[in-house]
Amino acid sequence: MYNQGNEKRYYCGALLSGLILILAYPPFDLGFVAWVALIPLIACAFVLPPAKAFIAGFLFALPFNLYLNLYLSKVLFPHLGFVLGLTAMIALIIYLSLFYGLFTLTASIISQQGKAWFTMPAVPALWLMAEFLRSLGFMAYNVGYLGYSQWNYPALLGIAALYGYWGLPFVMVYFQTALTMLWRRELKNELVLAGLVFFLLLMNAGLFVPGLFGVEKGDQILNTVLIQGNSMPEEIMAGEKELIGRRYLNQTRQALALNQEINLVVWPETVVDLDFRQQIEHYHLLTDTEDSFPLPLLYGARTRYPDQLFNSILFYQPGERQVPLYHKQRLVPFVEFFPAEQYLNRILRLNILLGSYSPGNELTIFKVDSVRLAGVICFESYFGDHTRLFAKRGAEHLFVLTNDNWFGGSIGLEQHAQAGAIRAAEMGIGITQVANSGITISFDFLGRELFRTDKQVEDTVVVSLPLTNRKTLYRLWGDYFPAFWALFLAAGLISIYLSKHTGQKGGSKRM
């Protein structure tokens, strides 16, 4: 029962919930904590009136979002200045925290209807909707999602294979909602049993159904060299791309001299700059007629066209005149893409151009012999609805090319790298991130980690990548799971409204 004098206690409970949840993320990685940390927050939503529940959700999110996004200060402050950088950081934390405030506000409204049968699945559906809405539009920003805390529990990642990422936060919040309602004695015995059965069905389907699709063992193994050159941001800002390119080429040649059975070389994001305003060509040191590069190479480049700038992946094959490439489609909001970037840059007058990249619009599959490969760039690996399209088109392995050295040795590197486990499980194919400064990391088709490098070191990884894969329901159907629960919420709310409205009319007739 709500007692106005206990508001501070409820707010402190919500704040504590956010602080506890931090333990589920790097460097602690106590993912099991995320299965209980939300109980104080959900209890607040059940007790507080909607407006105050919104405040509780907002307070919960402030320390949580600040902790998970503080690594951005390593870019914002040096390049935007302290005042503008601090303003941008505050705006981001407030923006992200609003979604959690809306979650608790709507959870409060629904719980007040007194329909426990609806509340128990509706609360996790609301959390799911809050995260899903964050993934839409040019402001999409998926860093710090609840389900990413489960990356190191491969047994649970079958849930992502069946429902997509969205199944993970749903079952986690459902579990905590049920515990909260039991604790508050809001569930009748028959509803407890029904809720338990539904939870077990949902969990067991995620754990066992993906195995029914069967596993396809690839006929080949991809012997690959991954180059982590550890180029510094200062070199990039100073326009030393030629120096960086030569460093990567030299490091690659040293690796190839010691390993004769290599099929593919992979470099990370934007190693070189290429000007395509006249004709499309590969990096000139690869095609030098005196000493041309001898192997297929997947590499990242900033590519300039007459009226557009792209963040791209190019595929070099010895002797081939064609230049297959892929342009990044999911751009970092306000950094790589902004709807009115020319006005923003004119106002700010910084020594960097914000929002100057254009998004690509085509998916590209590369082929090494008969092996079909694909690549995405940096931020794109946070979006399962995008990466699944490559697997659906037949890619047998996905590479993530990135340069996270802008963020130093912060936890931002772990957060980005670990998202690959979820993507691999969703698609049912292996995924390998190749990073300029680390973390270079690989996961198999089940999301199990195969290897990783240290951060901010120069490294060369020679690895035989297995091409074992399996089809997944998420690869085939995409984001059907949030769509189903959106319909469930709409139908449930309409049903409650109509029953109340009909009851009021019936009551007036009996008067």
Stockholm file with secondary structure:
# STOCKHOLM 1.0

chainA/1-511         MYNQGNEKRYYCGALLSGLILILAYPPFDLGFVAWVALIPLIACAFVLPPAKAFIAGFLFALPFNLYLNLYLSKVLFPHLGFVLGLTAMIALIIYLSLFYGLFTLTASIISQQGKAWFTMPAVPALWLMAEFLRSLGFMAYNVGYLGYSQWNYPALLGIAALYGYWGLPFVMVYFQTALTMLWRRELKNELVLAGLVFFLLLMNAGLFVPGLFGVEKGDQILNTVLIQGNSMPEEIMAGEKELIGRRYLNQTRQALALNQEINLVVWPETVVDLDFRQQIEHYHLLTDTEDSFPLPLLYGARTRYPDQLFNSILFYQPGERQVPLYHKQRLVPFVEFFPAEQYLNRILRLNILLGSYSPGNELTIFKVDSVRLAGVICFESYFGDHTRLFAKRGAEHLFVLTNDNWFGGSIGLEQHAQAGAIRAAEMGIGITQVANSGITISFDFLGRELFRTDKQVEDTVVVSLPLTNRKTLYRLWGDYFPAFWALFLAAGLISIYLSKHTGQKGGSKRM
#=GR chainA/1-511 SS CCCGGGHHHHHHHHHHHHHHHGGGSTTTCCGGGGGTTTHHHHHHHHHSCHHHHHHHHHHHHHHHHHHHHGGGHHHHHHHHCHHHHHHHHHHHHHHHHHHHHHHHHHHHHHHTTTCHHHHHHHHHHHHHHHHHHHTSSTTCCCTTCGGGGGTTCGGGTHHHHHHCTTHHHHHHHHHHHHHHHHHTTCCCHHHHHHHHHHHHHHHHHHHHGGGGGCCBCCSCEEEEEEEECCCCHHHHHTTCHHHHHHHHHHHHHHHHHHCSCCCEEECCTTCEEEECSSCCCCCTTTSCTTSCCCSCEEEEEEEECSSCEEEEEEEECTTCCCCCEEECCSCCBTTTBCTTHHHHHHHHCCSSCSSBCCCCCCCCCEEETTEEEEEEEGGGGGCHHHHHHHHHTTCSEEEEEECCGGGTTSTHHHHHHHHHHHHHHHHTSEEEEEESSSCCEEECTTSCEEEECCSSSCEEEEEEEECCBCCCHHHHHCSHHHHHHHHHHHHHHHHHHHHHHHHHHHHHHHC
#=GC SS_cons         CCCGGGHHHHHHHHHHHHHHHGGGSTTTCCGGGGGTTTHHHHHHHHHSCHHHHHHHHHHHHHHHHHHHHGGGHHHHHHHHCHHHHHHHHHHHHHHHHHHHHHHHHHHHHHHTTTCHHHHHHHHHHHHHHHHHHHTSSTTCCCTTCGGGGGTTCGGGTHHHHHHCTTHHHHHHHHHHHHHHHHHTTCCCHHHHHHHHHHHHHHHHHHHHGGGGGCCBCCSCEEEEEEEECCCCHHHHHTTCHHHHHHHHHHHHHHHHHHCSCCCEEECCTTCEEEECSSCCCCCTTTSCTTSCCCSCEEEEEEEECSSCEEEEEEEECTTCCCCCEEECCSCCBTTTBCTTHHHHHHHHCCSSCSSBCCCCCCCCCEEETTEEEEEEEGGGGGCHHHHHHHHHTTCSEEEEEECCGGGTTSTHHHHHHHHHHHHHHHHTSEEEEEESSSCCEEECTTSCEEEECCSSSCEEEEEEEECCBCCCHHHHHCSHHHHHHHHHHHHHHHHHHHHHHHHHHHHHHHC
//
